[in-house]
Amino acid sequence: MDGKKTGILSIVKQTIIDSKDYVAEGVDLLIKTIDETGALSEIPVVSQGMKVLEIKDSFQQHKYRRNCAAFLEACKINDTETVENLYNKLNNTGKTEEFTDSLLLITIESSKPLKAAIVGRLVSKLCTRDIDYTSYETLVQIIHAASVASLLALPEFIKSNDGFPYKHSNKIPEEALLFACGLAYRDGSKFNITELGVLFYNCAFKDYQDF
């Protein structure tokens, strides 16, 4: 396996474990101000990550910092043992490279920090075993490929529908957006969110006030 990716996953693991300290120091504020100095530069996954990945372009550095901050703010895990368990499981099942690739795909390439925040929530649920790895990996690929509007259409539909993942109607405002990312289907006049879509909603949106 690529030595760089091995190093990055180790950095990510330790950063998540220490994330309570970073959040306490104001990571959410850093997201709003895009502060690229001070506390944010001290976060290992940011400072060491850019060195290991050799990110030199200033725009890419800016985007990577911002996405890492959004990811950390969202990935709040109180039980650090669960992070260690996930790290060990990834190593033991040969999923380390795949997991790292997916995480880097979001933190390096996403144009909006919202995608990194959503993945941060999913990683938190992965640690607590509220979502299985296969579903997690599939959702990360959907998040990367989908538009922000399509992703937000999921909580918009379910919350406006009193929490139900289906509705008998031929007029669903979010239908096209949810079809576009494969999270919904129709059975005659009944509009349905897929099982994966329901899991996605429960893990990334249900218990949160924002988006």
C-alpha positions as CSV (number, residue, x, y, z in Angstrom):
1,M,0.0,0.0,0.0
2,D,1.1,3.6,-0.7
3,G,3.1,4.8,2.3
4,K,1.7,8.3,2.0
5,K,-1.8,7.0,2.5
6,T,-0.8,4.9,5.5
7,G,0.6,8.0,7.1
8,I,-2.5,10.1,6.3
9,L,-4.9,7.6,7.9
10,S,-2.8,7.5,11.1
11,I,-2.9,11.3,11.1
12,V,-6.6,11.3,10.6
13,K,-7.2,8.9,13.4
14,Q,-5.2,10.9,15.9
15,T,-6.8,14.1,14.8
16,I,-10.3,12.7,15.3
17,I,-9.2,11.5,18.7
18,D,-8.0,15.0,19.6
19,S,-10.8,16.8,17.8
20,K,-12.6,17.8,21.0
21,D,-9.7,20.1,21.7
22,Y,-9.7,21.6,18.3
23,V,-13.5,22.2,18.4
24,A,-13.1,23.8,21.8
25,E,-10.6,26.2,20.4
26,G,-13.1,27.3,17.8
27,V,-13.0,25.2,14.7
28,D,-16.6,26.2,13.9
29,L,-15.5,29.8,13.9
30,L,-12.5,28.9,11.7
31,I,-14.9,27.4,9.2
32,K,-16.9,30.7,9.1
33,T,-13.8,33.0,8.8
34,I,-11.6,30.6,6.8
35,D,-8.8,31.5,9.1
36,E,-5.7,29.8,7.6
37,T,-3.3,30.6,10.4
38,G,-3.2,30.0,14.1
39,A,-5.1,27.0,15.6
40,L,-6.1,25.6,12.2
41,S,-2.5,25.4,11.0
42,E,-1.7,23.4,14.2
43,I,-4.2,20.6,13.4
44,P,-2.1,17.6,12.3
45,V,-4.4,16.5,9.4
46,V,-4.1,20.0,8.0
47,S,-0.4,20.8,8.5
48,Q,1.1,17.3,8.1
49,G,-1.5,16.3,5.5
50,M,-0.5,19.1,3.1
51,K,3.1,18.1,3.5
52,V,2.5,14.4,2.9
53,L,0.2,15.0,0.0
54,E,2.4,17.8,-1.4
55,I,-0.4,20.2,-1.8
56,K,1.3,23.4,-3.0
57,D,-1.3,25.3,-4.9
58,S,-2.7,28.1,-2.7
59,F,-6.3,27.5,-3.9
60,Q,-6.0,23.8,-3.1
61,Q,-4.5,24.5,0.3
62,H,-7.3,26.9,1.1
63,K,-10.0,24.4,0.1
64,Y,-8.2,21.5,2.0
65,R,-8.0,23.6,5.2
66,R,-11.6,24.6,5.0
67,N,-12.8,21.1,4.3
68,C,-10.7,19.6,7.1
69,A,-12.1,22.1,9.5
70,A,-15.7,21.3,8.4
71,F,-15.0,17.6,8.7
72,L,-13.6,17.9,12.2
73,E,-16.3,20.1,13.5
74,A,-18.9,17.5,12.4
75,C,-17.0,14.4,13.5
76,K,-17.5,14.7,17.2
77,I,-16.7,11.4,19.0
78,N,-16.6,11.2,22.8
79,D,-15.4,7.6,23.1
80,T,-11.9,7.6,21.6
81,E,-11.8,3.8,21.8
82,T,-14.3,3.6,19.0
83,V,-11.9,5.5,16.8
84,E,-9.1,3.1,17.6
85,N,-11.4,0.1,16.9
86,L,-12.4,1.5,13.5
87,Y,-8.7,2.2,12.7
88,N,-7.8,-1.4,13.6
89,K,-10.8,-2.9,11.7
90,L,-9.8,-1.0,8.6
91,N,-6.3,-2.3,8.8
92,N,-7.4,-5.9,9.5
93,T,-9.9,-6.0,6.7
94,G,-7.7,-4.4,4.1
95,K,-10.0,-1.3,3.8
96,T,-7.4,1.2,4.8
97,E,-6.5,2.5,1.3
98,E,-10.1,2.6,0.1
99,F,-11.2,4.5,3.3
100,T,-8.3,7.0,2.9
101,D,-8.9,7.5,-0.8
102,S,-12.6,8.3,-0.2
103,L,-11.8,10.7,2.7
104,L,-9.1,12.5,0.6
105,L,-11.5,12.7,-2.3
106,I,-13.9,14.8,-0.2
107,T,-11.3,16.9,1.7
108,I,-9.2,17.8,-1.3
109,E,-11.7,18.0,-4.2
110,S,-15.0,19.2,-2.6
111,S,-15.8,22.8,-3.6
112,K,-18.2,23.1,-0.6
113,P,-17.3,22.4,3.0
114,L,-20.8,21.1,3.5
115,K,-19.8,17.8,1.8
116,A,-16.9,17.4,4.2
117,A,-19.2,18.1,7.2
118,I,-21.7,15.4,6.0
119,V,-18.8,12.9,5.7
120,G,-17.6,13.8,9.1
121,R,-21.0,12.9,10.5
122,L,-20.9,9.6,8.7
123,V,-17.5,8.8,10.0
124,S,-18.8,9.4,13.5
125,K,-21.6,7.0,12.9
126,L,-19.2,4.5,11.4
127,C,-17.2,4.6,14.6
128,T,-20.3,3.9,16.7
129,R,-21.5,1.2,14.3
130,D,-24.7,3.0,13.3
131,I,-23.7,2.5,9.7
132,D,-21.8,-0.4,8.1
133,Y,-18.7,0.2,6.0
134,T,-20.2,-0.8,2.7
135,S,-23.1,1.7,3.1
136,Y,-20.6,4.4,4.3
137,E,-18.4,3.9,1.3
138,T,-21.3,4.0,-1.2
139,L,-22.7,7.2,0.4
140,V,-19.3,8.9,0.2
141,Q,-19.2,8.3,-3.5
142,I,-22.7,9.6,-3.8
143,I,-21.8,12.7,-1.8
144,H,-18.8,13.4,-4.0
145,A,-20.7,13.0,-7.3
146,A,-23.9,14.8,-6.2
147,S,-24.7,18.4,-6.2
148,V,-25.2,20.2,-2.9
149,A,-28.8,20.9,-3.9
150,S,-29.4,17.1,-4.4
151,L,-27.9,16.2,-1.0
152,L,-30.0,18.9,0.8
153,A,-33.2,17.7,-1.0
154,L,-33.1,14.6,1.2
155,P,-33.7,16.3,4.6
156,E,-35.9,18.9,2.9
157,F,-38.3,16.2,1.7
158,I,-38.4,14.0,4.8
159,K,-38.7,16.9,7.3
160,S,-41.4,18.6,5.2
161,N,-43.2,15.2,5.1
162,D,-43.5,14.8,8.9
163,G,-40.5,12.4,9.0
164,F,-41.9,9.9,6.5
165,P,-39.7,8.6,3.7
166,Y,-42.5,8.2,1.2
167,K,-45.5,10.1,-0.1
168,H,-48.4,9.4,-2.4
169,S,-48.2,12.3,-4.8
170,N,-47.3,13.0,-8.4
171,K,-45.9,16.4,-7.4
172,I,-42.7,16.2,-5.3
173,P,-40.6,19.3,-5.5
174,E,-37.4,17.4,-4.6
175,E,-38.1,14.5,-6.9
176,A,-35.7,15.3,-9.8
177,L,-32.8,16.1,-7.4
178,L,-33.3,12.9,-5.4
179,F,-33.5,10.8,-8.5
180,A,-30.3,12.4,-9.8
181,C,-28.3,11.0,-6.9
182,G,-30.1,7.7,-6.8
183,L,-31.7,8.1,-3.4
184,A,-35.4,7.8,-4.5
185,Y,-37.7,5.9,-6.7
186,R,-41.3,5.7,-7.7
187,D,-43.9,2.9,-7.4
188,G,-46.8,4.3,-9.4
189,S,-48.1,7.4,-7.6
190,K,-46.0,6.6,-4.5
191,F,-42.7,8.4,-4.2
192,N,-40.1,6.6,-2.0
193,I,-36.7,7.2,-0.5
194,T,-34.5,4.2,-0.9
195,E,-33.3,2.2,2.1
196,L,-29.8,3.7,1.7
197,G,-31.4,7.1,1.5
198,V,-33.2,6.6,4.8
199,L,-30.0,5.4,6.4
200,F,-28.2,8.5,5.0
201,Y,-30.9,10.7,6.5
202,N,-30.8,9.1,9.9
203,C,-27.0,9.3,10.1
204,A,-26.4,12.7,8.6
205,F,-29.5,14.8,9.0
206,K,-32.1,13.6,11.4
207,D,-30.6,14.8,14.7
208,Y,-29.2,18.0,13.4
209,Q,-30.8,21.5,13.2
210,D,-28.6,22.7,10.3
211,F,-29.0,21.2,6.8
